[in-house]
Amino acid sequence: MMIDFFIAYRPLIDLFLLHTGYALGQYLVLRSGTFSIGSAGLTAIGAYTAASLTVKLGLPVPLSILVATVASVLISMLLAWPLTRLRGVYQAIATLAFVQVVLSLNIYAEGITGGAMGLSGIPKAVGTWTLLISVAVAIYLVASLNNSRTGRAFDAIRQDEAVAVSLGVAISRYQLLAFALSGALAGYFGALEAFHVYSLEPNQFGFPFLVAVLSYVVLGGRHSVWGPVVGTAVLVALPELSRPLADYRMLVYGLLLILVINFMPRGIVDTWIDFRKRRLRVQAAQVREKEAA
């Protein structure tokens, strides 16, 4: 039965694994207090760079993935230089403009990207196990980062920049690091998708993709590393669980986000963690009262 389930839902599992990687990349910049939605552009850069290097220049797949990841990191750091001087909605507008620029380049740079028709003939060199291992490593690395000094610096910046500065946190340096790490994950998983789906087309990484990746983090939670994972699982499985509403996926995403923002503003995972902590504190208080009696 387990094998039959895996075979039947393998495409959905692969989609979940890929988008978990994208969600973790988006999670990193939000955790550092930067309202960036540029992950879609960095993902497109990683995907098209890797695919073009292999299809047009004949580079080995592992080397193409490595070059694509490095390219995304360098561009994300270049993007971070002006963005660290902006705040709030201005960061969102600037990164949205960046995504539109990348989308336009993918359409009009026909010699490299195939233009509006996309890029095809990409060898399928990435399977489910590669995606699973990549996601496991990514979760481990992000969780380790959260428990390190860098993770605590990200928390301080997100909560109050003035306090973070008073504690000696170099805001620009840590936000630059967050952009670089986010770019690495976006570019790497974009390259994996290129070698998983045979072909690429520009709108694949457009506005709906951007909204979906941001929704994963907002729905799941922005503090725990499991937030993006749970958010991705819910939204990826949602069309399958409610097939009659599959054509209205973006509308369902929007309604679900409105409900979560109003009733669980910290996201599913963070709300559950807070609930568990409060419950444990109440239980501990009850035990102390019984012991005192």
MARDOZA-885576 format. One line per field, with one value per residue (C-alpha): x, y, z; residue number from 1. Coordinates in nm, 2 decimals. Layout:
# residues N
c1 = X | ...;
c2 = Y | ...;
c3 = Z | ...;
resi = NUM | ...;
# end
This chain:
# residues 293
c1 = 0.00 | 0.28 | 0.45 | 0.12 | 0.06 | 0.42 | 0.37 | 0.03 | 0.13 | 0.50 | 0.45 | 0.27 | 0.56 | 0.82 | 0.63 | 0.61 | 0.99 | 1.08 | 0.85 | 0.97 | 1.32 | 1.17 | 0.98 | 1.29 | 1.47 | 1.19 | 1.18 | 1.54 | 1.49 | 1.17 | 1.33 | 1.61 | 1.35 | 1.37 | 1.04 | 1.18 | 0.97 | 1.25 | 1.29 | 1.09 | 1.35 | 1.64 | 1.48 | 1.43 | 1.80 | 1.91 | 1.67 | 1.76 | 2.13 | 2.16 | 1.94 | 2.12 | 2.46 | 2.38 | 2.15 | 2.35 | 2.71 | 2.70 | 2.82 | 2.77 | 2.45 | 2.63 | 2.86 | 2.56 | 2.38 | 2.68 | 2.73 | 2.36 | 2.37 | 2.67 | 2.52 | 2.20 | 2.41 | 2.61 | 2.30 | 2.12 | 2.41 | 2.41 | 2.04 | 2.09 | 2.32 | 2.04 | 1.77 | 1.94 | 1.89 | 1.52 | 1.25 | 0.91 | 0.69 | 0.97 | 1.17 | 0.87 | 0.82 | 1.19 | 1.21 | 0.88 | 1.04 | 1.34 | 1.12 | 0.95 | 1.29 | 1.40 | 1.07 | 1.12 | 1.47 | 1.35 | 1.10 | 1.32 | 1.66 | 1.56 | 1.92 | 1.97 | 1.63 | 1.43 | 1.21 | 0.83 | 0.84 | 1.07 | 1.36 | 1.31 | 1.51 | 1.65 | 1.77 | 1.58 | 1.87 | 1.70 | 1.46 | 1.26 | 1.55 | 1.78 | 1.50 | 1.44 | 1.80 | 1.84 | 1.53 | 1.66 | 2.00 | 1.84 | 1.61 | 1.91 | 2.12 | 1.85 | 1.76 | 2.13 | 2.15 | 1.84 | 2.01 | 2.34 | 2.45 | 2.34 | 1.99 | 1.97 | 2.09 | 1.82 | 1.56 | 1.69 | 1.68 | 1.33 | 1.19 | 1.35 | 1.64 | 1.72 | 1.76 | 1.97 | 2.20 | 2.24 | 2.35 | 2.62 | 2.44 | 2.56 | 2.22 | 2.34 | 2.60 | 2.34 | 2.08 | 2.33 | 2.41 | 2.03 | 2.00 | 2.30 | 2.17 | 1.82 | 1.97 | 2.16 | 1.85 | 1.64 | 1.90 | 1.98 | 1.62 | 1.55 | 1.83 | 1.69 | 1.35 | 1.51 | 1.66 | 1.34 | 1.07 | 1.23 | 1.13 | 1.11 | 0.89 | 0.90 | 0.56 | 0.66 | 0.83 | 0.59 | 0.35 | 0.15 | 0.47 | 0.58 | 0.24 | 0.25 | 0.60 | 0.52 | 0.20 | 0.38 | 0.58 | 0.29 | 0.06 | 0.31 | 0.49 | 0.79 | 0.98 | 1.01 | 1.19 | 0.90 | 0.66 | 0.75 | 0.75 | 0.39 | 0.27 | 0.40 | 0.24 | -0.10 | -0.11 | 0.04 | -0.21 | -0.50 | -0.59 | -0.56 | -0.79 | -1.05 | -1.02 | -1.34 | -1.17 | -0.84 | -0.92 | -0.96 | -0.64 | -0.52 | -0.86 | -0.85 | -0.49 | -0.61 | -0.90 | -0.69 | -0.43 | -0.70 | -0.83 | -0.48 | -0.37 | -0.69 | -0.71 | -0.36 | -0.13 | 0.18 | 0.10 | 0.00 | 0.33 | 0.41 | 0.06 | 0.07 | 0.41 | 0.27 | -0.03 | 0.18 | 0.41 | 0.11 | -0.05 | 0.28 | 0.31 | -0.05 | 0.02 | 0.35 | 0.16 | -0.11 | 0.16 | 0.33 | -0.01 | -0.08 | 0.27 | 0.22 | -0.11;
c2 = 0.00 | 0.24 | 0.18 | 0.23 | 0.56 | 0.68 | 0.60 | 0.76 | 1.08 | 1.11 | 1.42 | 1.59 | 1.48 | 1.62 | 1.95 | 1.97 | 1.90 | 2.17 | 2.43 | 2.35 | 2.46 | 2.78 | 2.85 | 2.81 | 3.06 | 3.31 | 3.23 | 3.34 | 3.69 | 3.74 | 3.61 | 3.87 | 4.15 | 4.21 | 4.23 | 4.08 | 3.90 | 3.86 | 3.48 | 3.42 | 3.62 | 3.44 | 3.10 | 3.19 | 3.29 | 2.96 | 2.76 | 2.93 | 2.95 | 2.58 | 2.47 | 2.70 | 2.58 | 2.22 | 2.25 | 2.51 | 2.46 | 2.10 | 2.14 | 1.84 | 1.88 | 1.90 | 2.18 | 2.36 | 2.34 | 2.47 | 2.77 | 2.85 | 2.85 | 3.08 | 3.31 | 3.35 | 3.42 | 3.69 | 3.86 | 3.84 | 4.01 | 4.28 | 4.32 | 4.34 | 4.64 | 4.89 | 4.70 | 4.71 | 5.09 | 5.06 | 4.96 | 4.79 | 4.83 | 5.00 | 4.67 | 4.48 | 4.72 | 4.71 | 4.33 | 4.30 | 4.53 | 4.29 | 3.99 | 4.18 | 4.27 | 3.90 | 3.79 | 4.04 | 3.92 | 3.56 | 3.66 | 3.88 | 3.71 | 3.45 | 3.34 | 3.23 | 3.15 | 3.05 | 3.36 | 3.33 | 2.98 | 2.87 | 2.64 | 2.27 | 1.96 | 1.97 | 1.63 | 1.49 | 1.43 | 1.50 | 1.26 | 1.23 | 1.11 | 1.40 | 1.64 | 1.46 | 1.47 | 1.83 | 1.94 | 1.74 | 1.91 | 2.25 | 2.21 | 2.09 | 2.39 | 2.65 | 2.49 | 2.51 | 2.87 | 2.95 | 2.81 | 3.00 | 3.35 | 3.45 | 3.33 | 3.53 | 3.84 | 3.78 | 3.77 | 4.09 | 4.28 | 4.15 | 4.25 | 4.60 | 4.73 | 5.01 | 4.76 | 4.53 | 4.83 | 4.90 | 4.54 | 4.57 | 4.39 | 4.50 | 4.51 | 4.56 | 4.27 | 4.03 | 4.12 | 4.08 | 3.73 | 3.65 | 3.76 | 3.55 | 3.24 | 3.30 | 3.34 | 3.01 | 2.81 | 2.98 | 2.93 | 2.57 | 2.45 | 2.65 | 2.45 | 2.13 | 2.21 | 2.28 | 1.93 | 1.78 | 1.91 | 1.88 | 2.24 | 2.60 | 2.89 | 3.25 | 3.27 | 2.96 | 3.20 | 3.49 | 3.66 | 3.35 | 3.17 | 3.47 | 3.48 | 3.10 | 3.10 | 3.40 | 3.22 | 2.91 | 3.11 | 3.33 | 3.04 | 2.81 | 3.06 | 3.29 | 3.19 | 2.81 | 2.63 | 2.39 | 2.68 | 2.69 | 2.31 | 2.29 | 2.59 | 2.43 | 2.09 | 2.25 | 2.47 | 2.21 | 1.94 | 2.18 | 2.15 | 1.78 | 1.76 | 2.00 | 1.92 | 2.11 | 2.43 | 2.36 | 2.63 | 2.88 | 2.80 | 3.17 | 3.27 | 2.98 | 3.09 | 3.45 | 3.35 | 3.11 | 3.38 | 3.62 | 3.37 | 3.29 | 3.65 | 3.73 | 3.43 | 3.29 | 3.59 | 3.39 | 3.11 | 2.75 | 2.61 | 2.92 | 2.94 | 2.57 | 2.61 | 2.91 | 2.70 | 2.41 | 2.64 | 2.80 | 2.46 | 2.33 | 2.64 | 2.59 | 2.22 | 2.31 | 2.57 | 2.31 | 2.06 | 2.32 | 2.41 | 2.04 | 2.00 | 2.31 | 2.18;
c3 = 0.00 | 0.09 | -0.25 | -0.43 | -0.25 | -0.33 | -0.70 | -0.72 | -0.54 | -0.65 | -0.86 | -0.56 | -0.33 | -0.57 | -0.59 | -0.21 | -0.18 | -0.44 | -0.29 | 0.06 | -0.05 | -0.20 | 0.12 | 0.34 | 0.12 | 0.16 | 0.54 | 0.59 | 0.46 | 0.66 | 0.97 | 0.94 | 0.93 | 0.56 | 0.37 | 0.04 | -0.21 | -0.46 | -0.42 | -0.74 | -0.94 | -0.78 | -0.84 | -1.21 | -1.23 | -1.08 | -1.31 | -1.63 | -1.56 | -1.49 | -1.78 | -2.03 | -1.92 | -1.98 | -2.29 | -2.48 | -2.35 | -2.26 | -1.90 | -1.66 | -1.45 | -1.11 | -1.24 | -1.39 | -1.05 | -0.87 | -1.11 | -1.10 | -0.71 | -0.70 | -0.96 | -0.75 | -0.44 | -0.62 | -0.76 | -0.43 | -0.26 | -0.53 | -0.47 | -0.10 | -0.12 | -0.19 | -0.02 | 0.33 | 0.30 | 0.25 | 0.50 | 0.50 | 0.19 | 0.00 | 0.02 | -0.11 | -0.40 | -0.49 | -0.49 | -0.68 | -0.95 | -0.95 | -1.02 | -1.31 | -1.45 | -1.44 | -1.59 | -1.88 | -1.94 | -1.95 | -2.22 | -2.44 | -2.41 | -2.66 | -2.74 | -2.38 | -2.23 | -2.54 | -2.50 | -2.45 | -2.58 | -2.30 | -2.28 | -2.36 | -2.40 | -2.04 | -1.92 | -1.63 | -1.39 | -1.06 | -0.89 | -0.57 | -0.36 | -0.46 | -0.37 | -0.04 | 0.06 | -0.05 | 0.16 | 0.47 | 0.44 | 0.40 | 0.70 | 0.91 | 0.80 | 0.86 | 1.20 | 1.30 | 1.19 | 1.40 | 1.71 | 1.64 | 1.72 | 1.37 | 1.43 | 1.75 | 1.56 | 1.30 | 1.58 | 1.74 | 1.40 | 1.33 | 1.67 | 1.70 | 1.49 | 1.74 | 2.02 | 1.79 | 1.71 | 2.08 | 2.13 | 1.87 | 1.59 | 1.24 | 1.07 | 0.71 | 0.75 | 0.88 | 0.63 | 0.35 | 0.49 | 0.50 | 0.13 | 0.03 | 0.21 | 0.07 | -0.28 | -0.24 | -0.15 | -0.42 | -0.69 | -0.59 | -0.58 | -0.90 | -1.07 | -0.93 | -1.07 | -1.41 | -1.42 | -1.29 | -1.52 | -1.87 | -1.97 | -1.84 | -1.94 | -1.81 | -1.63 | -1.43 | -1.19 | -1.22 | -0.97 | -0.88 | -0.79 | -0.58 | -0.39 | -0.33 | -0.18 | 0.04 | 0.15 | 0.26 | 0.52 | 0.63 | 0.67 | 0.85 | 1.06 | 1.04 | 1.36 | 1.36 | 1.08 | 1.06 | 0.97 | 0.60 | 0.58 | 0.72 | 0.52 | 0.20 | 0.29 | 0.35 | 0.04 | -0.20 | -0.08 | -0.08 | -0.45 | -0.43 | -0.13 | -0.29 | -0.66 | -0.76 | -0.63 | -0.81 | -1.07 | -0.79 | -0.62 | -0.59 | -0.45 | -0.19 | -0.10 | -0.04 | 0.17 | 0.38 | 0.44 | 0.55 | 0.80 | 0.93 | 0.96 | 1.15 | 1.38 | 1.38 | 1.30 | 1.40 | 1.16 | 1.22 | 1.37 | 1.59 | 1.72 | 1.81 | 1.98 | 2.19 | 2.28 | 2.40 | 2.60 | 2.77 | 2.84 | 2.99 | 3.21 | 3.34 | 3.41 | 3.59 | 3.80 | 3.89 | 4.00 | 4.22 | 4.38 | 4.46 | 4.60 | 4.81 | 4.94;
resi = 1 | 2 | 3 | 4 | 5 | 6 | 7 | 8 | 9 | 10 | 11 | 12 | 13 | 14 | 15 | 16 | 17 | 18 | 19 | 20 | 21 | 22 | 23 | 24 | 25 | 26 | 27 | 28 | 29 | 30 | 31 | 32 | 33 | 34 | 35 | 36 | 37 | 38 | 39 | 40 | 41 | 42 | 43 | 44 | 45 | 46 | 47 | 48 | 49 | 50 | 51 | 52 | 53 | 54 | 55 | 56 | 57 | 58 | 59 | 60 | 61 | 62 | 63 | 64 | 65 | 66 | 67 | 68 | 69 | 70 | 71 | 72 | 73 | 74 | 75 | 76 | 77 | 78 | 79 | 80 | 81 | 82 | 83 | 84 | 85 | 86 | 87 | 88 | 89 | 90 | 91 | 92 | 93 | 94 | 95 | 96 | 97 | 98 | 99 | 100 | 101 | 102 | 103 | 104 | 105 | 106 | 107 | 108 | 109 | 110 | 111 | 112 | 113 | 114 | 115 | 116 | 117 | 118 | 119 | 120 | 121 | 122 | 123 | 124 | 125 | 126 | 127 | 128 | 129 | 130 | 131 | 132 | 133 | 134 | 135 | 136 | 137 | 138 | 139 | 140 | 141 | 142 | 143 | 144 | 145 | 146 | 147 | 148 | 149 | 150 | 151 | 152 | 153 | 154 | 155 | 156 | 157 | 158 | 159 | 160 | 161 | 162 | 163 | 164 | 165 | 166 | 167 | 168 | 169 | 170 | 171 | 172 | 173 | 174 | 175 | 176 | 177 | 178 | 179 | 180 | 181 | 182 | 183 | 184 | 185 | 186 | 187 | 188 | 189 | 190 | 191 | 192 | 193 | 194 | 195 | 196 | 197 | 198 | 199 | 200 | 201 | 202 | 203 | 204 | 205 | 206 | 207 | 208 | 209 | 210 | 211 | 212 | 213 | 214 | 215 | 216 | 217 | 218 | 219 | 220 | 221 | 222 | 223 | 224 | 225 | 226 | 227 | 228 | 229 | 230 | 231 | 232 | 233 | 234 | 235 | 236 | 237 | 238 | 239 | 240 | 241 | 242 | 243 | 244 | 245 | 246 | 247 | 248 | 249 | 250 | 251 | 252 | 253 | 254 | 255 | 256 | 257 | 258 | 259 | 260 | 261 | 262 | 263 | 264 | 265 | 266 | 267 | 268 | 269 | 270 | 271 | 272 | 273 | 274 | 275 | 276 | 277 | 278 | 279 | 280 | 281 | 282 | 283 | 284 | 285 | 286 | 287 | 288 | 289 | 290 | 291 | 292 | 293;
# end
